Amino acid sequence: MSDVQKLRGGQILARALREKKIKHVFTLAGGFCNPALEGFMDCQIPVINCPHEQIAGHLADGHARITRQPTVCLVGPEGFSNAVPAMMEAWGERSPVIFITGSSTKKREGSGGFKEIDDVAIAAPLTKYSVSISDGTRIKEFVDRAWKMAINGYPGPVHLSLPVDIMFASFDENATSKERPFNSVSKPAPRAWPDPEILDNIIAIIKNAKKPILIGGHGVWWSKTEQKLSAAAEKINIPIFNIPYHQKLLDETCRAYMGLADIHQYAPSKFALHSSDCIIMVGCRLDNQMNFGNPPLIPAESKLICVNGSDEEINYNRSADELLLSDPGAFFDGLAENFSPSEWAIKEDWLEQNIKAREDWVQTSLQQLDSETSEKDWSGGIIHPLKLSLEVQNAMSDGDWLVFDGGNTHFWSEIAVNIASKNGRKFGGILHPGSYSLLGVGVSFALSAKNTNRDKTVVLISGDGAFLSGGLSIEAAFQENLPIVVVIDNNGGLDCISQQQERLFSSGTHFATDFRDIPFHNLFEGMGGHGELVTHRADISAAVKRAIASGKPACVNVKARGVISPIVAATSDKRDKASIE
């Protein structure tokens, strides 16, 4: 009888993840990681080595958002704290990243072992599940638990702490083969089916509404039901909006899609919200972005309905008038199946009113931009951040991916996306910081978009402060041969903060927010990429096209003027009085 094969804990970990069909692993290869890296090599699971643990986490997050499948971020004990910001960003976007981090030896737990911290407790508020693997023979069990927690209900990041002695120790390869589940391959997450009585009641409310609107959020994206959303809304002629800080659910092929549900950045949503008599939020949370469901954002006289696919989501939305626990797709199916034009009260011209409001907003926004930038102090080609983003998008093609990162850069780019989309631009996808607005994710997300869409152009519009926060991750673009284009909105400082200070400080000035004139384009050239400086607005589009054509990681360094965005203006007005909420 042959001896049972022994495997290190890291190799067992890799095999357990292979059973789950993990396709993307990101790490900073420290000594702790070696047994797992050997396992990934043997299992032929691709691993990207990153210059920093936070970058590894952001890359895992970006890939999870695009593929809508769990990914892995593996870092050592010393790298755990560096990965925490990435956990927070993934948590805000409900991204199913499996964070596997090293910890001090289990044998000496609590006695001040090598690099010992309470990583499980630190990660717990930022993940759905945070636990220390207690025995090498249970690694497969813990991976199975973490996987299911990451994808079930409302998805989100999870954390497994793997003690270094378990990572390196050897165990029988079939230690858990005689325990259930005998088959640990990945399976679809279970979904909630609506209670027929509650569903009928909610459909009756919607049926009697004259001006309903539908707002889609994270739950729609992660359940992969955006096409059912589109089909139901177009059948009934309900305007669709997208919650703020979440990538677009739909593109311009859906006539009912109106854009962002943010009254500061996108005025047509204010018209829709304040004119509606029924607001249906699917896969959303009534958090600060939606003013917790309260007036004046959501009128008191409007009926507020929240449909969510998990009990966790429902609990966040206690203030809604009506709640339905349901998979978003099942709800959209029920909505479409029950629609009858002769029996529903929705006004025939309600969708057309919203389309007209959007068209008027686009025209007015462009007219205001032309008027503002034609004034004398804008002579000489000085670049407005909205003009910058519009010109960049003009240089792109349908199917390309757009990423943006920063403060005002993010907000102006959101506005530009709504304008460009209304004018017919169809992006392959859009990524940006989530609800925590964490700066420095842009390069990582752009790399994720390129790595999963090799035949598409990926362009990142980044503020200079955002690039300084995470820009050195561009090394991974050279290392992995991922030619992305980085357009830097270079206004010489943390302009979003400067503008708030100038409104808040009695002196009317700003403090501790300026940068020196940094030649970002030279950095790319020095690393072997393409770099170009742009100082005139007429040159933006051509420079972006040259950067795309270079076939290299490229930087277009644009000297722009900081202009306060509508949402920053609104935020600073509130902060001057009391708080942001």
Secondary structure, 3 states (H helix, E strand, C coil): CCCCCEEEHHHHHHHHHHHCCCCCEEECCCHHHHHHHHHHHHHCCCEEECCCHHHHHHHHHHHHHHHCCCEEEEECHHHHHHHHHHHHHHHHHCCCEEEEEEECCCCCCCCCCCCCCCHHHHHHHHCCCEEECCCHHHHHHHHHHHHHHHHCCCCCCEEEEEEHHHHHCEEECCCCCCCCCCCCCCCCCCCCCCCHHHHHHHHHHHHCCCCEEEEECHHHHHCCCHHHHHHHHHHHCCCEEECCCCCCCCCCCCCCEEEECCCCCCHHHHHHHHHCCEEEEECCCCCHHHHHHCCCCCCCCCEEEEEECCHHHHHHCCCCCEEEECCHHHHHHHHHHCCCCCCCCCCCCHHHHHHHHHHHHHHHHHHHHHHHHCCHHHCCCCECHHHHHHHHHHCCCCCCEEEEECCHHHHHHHHHHHHHHHCCCCCCEEECCCCCCCCCCHHHHHHHHHHHCCCCCEEEEEEHHHHHHHHHHHHHHHHCCCCCEEEEEECCECHHHHHHHHHHCCCCCCCCCECCCCCHHHHHHHCCCEEEEECCHHHHHHHHHHHHHHCCCEEEEEEECCCCCHHHHHHHHHHHHCCCC
